Amino acid sequence: MAQGVLPELSVVVVNYRGAEDTVACLRALRSDLDYPADRLQVICVDNASGGDDADRIAAVDGVELVRSDENLGFAGGCNLGAAHARGQVLAFLNNDARPHEDWAKAAVRTLAEHPDVACVASKVLDWDGERIDFVDGGMTWFGMGYKRHAGQPDDGRHDAPRDVLFATGSAMFVRTSVFAELGGFDERFFMFYEDVDLGWRLNLRGWRVRYQPDSLAFHRHHASMSKVEDAEARELYLLERNALAALYKNLSDDTLAKALPAAMALAIRRATARGEVDPTQLEIRDQPIQTSIPAATLAGVLAIDQFVELLPSLSASREAEQAARVRSDADLVPLMRKAMEPAYPLPRYLAAHDILVEAFGLEAAFGGRRRVLVVTGDTISERMAGPAIRAWNMADVLAAEHDVRLVTVNPVCAPPEAAFPVLGVRRRELPAQVDWADIVVLQGHALELAPELKKTSSTKIVVCDVYDPMHLELLEQGKDTVAEQRELDLIGVTKVLNAQLERGDFFICASERQRHFWLGHLMALGRLTPDIYDTDPTLRSLLDVVPFGLSGKPPQQTSSPIKGRLVGGSDRVVLWAGGVYSWFDPLTLVEAMGELATRRKDARLVFLGMKHPNPEVPEMDIGARVRALSARLGLTGSSVFFNETWVPYEERQNWLLDADCGVTTHFEHVETTFAFRTRVLDYLWAGLPIVTTDGDSFASLVRREGLGVVVPSEDPHALADALEKVLYDTDFATACRDRIAAVRESFTWENVLAPLTAFCRDPRPAADRLPGASPLVTRPAMGVADRVRRDLGLVREYLDAGGAGELARRAAGRVRRVARERLGGRTDG
């Protein structure tokens, strides 16, 4: 980042009876740190230290002293300092630490380059810079955070940035707006694990915490605790109590039900093992009772007692955190590093740890699967069309890693056997399914049926499948509709799509062409913000390509529904797989078959399905027109055959394997340009050479890979020649089949769904939907002189544009605008 665009930075240092260390830290911030002095605010909070601490700190130049009347602890002291901060970025530095000169710039640069990072964890070494204090954070299932690799030599193995669960409070940075959104550190913690709790909450709300090794500080660990009487026992007490508090606030209901009782039981065993207390002394035996309880044991017992005392206020916090979370416990398990780590090497304690983990099923609880809801409005049955087939295969692939439900709001739901639940629900029942899910994958009009998802307060992760540009289809499909109704329908479906584009966290479409189209749509709606772009300049993390797929299992023919039944056993069959819709051109195809029939008596065309399986989809006029044309040319029943039903999904391979080539023809219009003809994938699956009209993305694939023949639109002569070549030129057809075998592997469902499966492994809200997000650098408020110069410039511009009349018009407009702004909030008459 250039010096001129660095955000204002507010560094908070908390002092408690450590003036000597604190003064050295503050002077280092002012003299050693490479950060513009006019963009750096240094705040020191004195936590009622007494003595001359506050006076010594006040004597340090360039430091704003905030005096507290009581000891608020580290958490409360930091929050008090943050309340006096002016900067867009907050930093917290322990008073017994010192920064490297690049400490601040490296962290701020990370925040600027990664708009979805809320907090930067500095690399912290010991005072001599030889051994590790913090390079990574871990957390146990019972809520205790720990510094991984602490005490080890700094040998360069931890010099790469990475995401972490939390930053150490001894040296960290956070966006001021996000810190405020979360209410800062939890002051009930006083000290210890307030940083773990903050990082946990940031991650649950979709923000990232990023370790940045170039942001370096040096720390005298726990120098401040050395001023406290009975420091070891008091620290143990706070660690035990705060771990339970963080656990209670942040775990989901299901995980907490298992983890909390086990964690409380383990805390007692940890306490008795630490103090070497005989746990059997109260048995009915002739033995004395130990009357002196070691402080290390008392710490664990009192921690649970005071955790119970905190529960009423913690319950309100828990409700807020659970309502705001967008990520599951399972999402955060990798950031916990070793969640099942026992942490303490005490034999009796370790035995209890293993017992509790097994008794409460904790390994399964912390390896929980995400809940993914796939929603379609299409018929789910043995006879499925494209949208349902796509939704079905999404559910099938995702079910390998997650708990998945496939839900349709269509009245027809009679699914084949599946490895995941398939539910037909009434529209009013859909919100309950949405409530169950962590991630909602939807298509078509589904978002309109779950209005809660549209609210800005919704914390669900939403994936919108926009593989079907419905508004472009409607332009072609609605040609025969009353003009006014056609226009209203187009407005309506465009609003449906706009709502998805304004809400989604991740979008998938069917081709690179479609991706370019939707990127333009997103830009026009204002979704391609600087934060979105800076998070990922490729924008693949927002919008990626998931084509229609095909089964990885080769088709196996179990019957012959065409040859020997509809047509002769040795006839050459052209198959039109899929429905007949307004944007297709079956008319030119029938004309071409009429021409080909004069040259080749055994050429046959079969339309696979004339009636859509979804009863809500009416038959389009093009179906009647193609039947009429075929009859008028005398082709029906001799060269052209219509299957008037819809072939069951699990039987389509028999029809495909009975054919000699696959065909798709369409008109030249904008729908074609952005369409993805899914029937072509079935041709690839069955190894059928393809004849297709030019203009869509599959035509480019067929031409580039040599999978068949591409012909101009509405040219029956070229189409007849292409069909003849594919059906009767054996060498050409064989070469096409060989190349198809090489191409089709890339279109298996497992491969094409890779962007969706990757997103669901690490789901996050889009960067512009993160809570508390705000610009890192804001424009300074204009002074009086600046406003005068601006207004004089506008006067000259208006006079040049239209003279005194234009100036008067603009001035009147400003007066009206100011009046509206000043009077708009009034409610009196």
HELIX and SHEET records of a PDB file:
HELIX    1   1 GLN A    3  VAL A    5  5                                   3    
HELIX    2   2 ALA A   19  SER A   31  1                                  13    
HELIX    3   3 ALA A   37  ARG A   39  5                                   3    
HELIX    4   4 ASP A   53  ALA A   58  1                                   6    
HELIX    5   5 GLY A   73  ALA A   83  1                                  11    
HELIX    6   6 TRP A  103  GLU A  113  1                                  11    
HELIX    7   7 THR A  176  GLU A  181  1                                   6    
HELIX    8   8 GLU A  187  PHE A  189  5                                   3    
HELIX    9   9 GLU A  194  LEU A  204  1                                  11    
HELIX   10  10 SER A  224  LYS A  227  5                                   4    
HELIX   11  11 ALA A  231  ASN A  250  1                                  20    
HELIX   12  12 ASP A  253  ARG A  274  1                                  22    
HELIX   13  13 ALA A  295  ALA A  324  1                                  30    
HELIX   14  14 ASP A  329  MET A  336  1                                   8    
HELIX   15  15 PRO A  347  ALA A  359  1                                  13    
HELIX   16  16 LEU A  362  ALA A  365  1                                   4    
HELIX   17  17 GLY A  386  LEU A  398  1                                  13    
HELIX   18  18 ARG A  427  GLU A  429  5                                   3    
HELIX   19  19 LEU A  430  TRP A  436  1                                   7    
HELIX   20  20 ALA A  446  LEU A  449  5                                   4    
HELIX   21  21 PRO A  451  LYS A  454  5                                   4    
HELIX   22  22 MET A  470  GLN A  477  1                                   8    
HELIX   23  23 GLY A  478  ASP A  480  5                                   3    
HELIX   24  24 ALA A  483  ARG A  503  1                                  21    
HELIX   25  25 GLU A  512  ALA A  524  1                                  13    
HELIX   26  26 PRO A  530  THR A  535  1                                   6    
HELIX   27  27 PRO A  586  ARG A  599  1                                  14    
HELIX   28  28 ASP A  621  ARG A  632  1                                  12    
HELIX   29  29 TYR A  649  GLU A  651  5                                   3    
HELIX   30  30 ARG A  652  LEU A  657  1                                   6    
HELIX   31  31 VAL A  670  PHE A  674  1                                   5    
HELIX   32  32 ARG A  679  ALA A  686  1                                   8    
HELIX   33  33 SER A  697  GLU A  705  1                                   9    
HELIX   34  34 PRO A  716  TYR A  728  1                                  13    
HELIX   35  35 THR A  730  VAL A  743  1                                  14    
HELIX   36  36 ARG A  744  PHE A  747  5                                   4    
HELIX   37  37 TRP A  749  VAL A  752  1                                   4    
HELIX   38  38 ALA A  754  ARG A  761  1                                   8    
HELIX   39  39 ALA A  767  ARG A  769  5                                   3    
HELIX   40  40 VAL A  784  LEU A  823  1                                  40    
SHEET    1   A 7 VAL A  63  SER A  68  0                                        
SHEET    2   A 7 LEU A  40  ASN A  47  1                                        
SHEET    3   A 7 LEU A   9  ASN A  15  1                                        
SHEET    4   A 7 VAL A  89  LEU A  93  1                                        
SHEET    5   A 7 ALA A 171  ARG A 175 -1                                        
SHEET    6   A 7 VAL A 117  ASP A 126 -1                                        
SHEET    7   A 7 ILE A 132  PHE A 134 -1                                        
SHEET    1   B 8 VAL A  63  SER A  68  0                                        
SHEET    2   B 8 LEU A  40  ASN A  47  1                                        
SHEET    3   B 8 LEU A   9  ASN A  15  1                                        
SHEET    4   B 8 VAL A  89  LEU A  93  1                                        
SHEET    5   B 8 ALA A 171  ARG A 175 -1                                        
SHEET    6   B 8 VAL A 117  ASP A 126 -1                                        
SHEET    7   B 8 ARG A 208  HIS A 219  1                                        
SHEET    8   B 8 ALA A  97  PRO A  99 -1                                        
SHEET    1   C 8 VAL A  63  SER A  68  0                                        
SHEET    2   C 8 LEU A  40  ASN A  47  1                                        
SHEET    3   C 8 LEU A   9  ASN A  15  1                                        
SHEET    4   C 8 VAL A  89  LEU A  93  1                                        
SHEET    5   C 8 ALA A 171  ARG A 175 -1                                        
SHEET    6   C 8 VAL A 117  ASP A 126 -1                                        
SHEET    7   C 8 ARG A 208  HIS A 219  1                                        
SHEET    8   C 8 ARG A 162  VAL A 164 -1                                        
SHEET    1   D 2 GLY A 137  MET A 139  0                                        
SHEET    2   D 2 GLY A 145  LYS A 147 -1                                        
SHEET    1   E 7 VAL A 422  GLY A 424  0                                        
SHEET    2   E 7 ASP A 403  THR A 408  1                                        
SHEET    3   E 7 ARG A 371  THR A 376  1                                        
SHEET    4   E 7 ILE A 439  GLN A 443  1                                        
SHEET    5   E 7 ILE A 461  ASP A 465  1                                        
SHEET    6   E 7 PHE A 506  CYS A 509  1                                        
SHEET    7   E 7 LEU A 543  VAL A 545  1                                        
SHEET    1   F 6 VAL A 640  PHE A 642  0                                        
SHEET    2   F 6 ALA A 603  PHE A 607  1                                        
SHEET    3   F 6 ARG A 572  TRP A 576  1                                        
SHEET    4   F 6 CYS A 661  THR A 664  1                                        
SHEET    5   F 6 ILE A 690  THR A 693  1                                        
SHEET    6   F 6 GLY A 708  VAL A 711  1                                        
END                                                                             
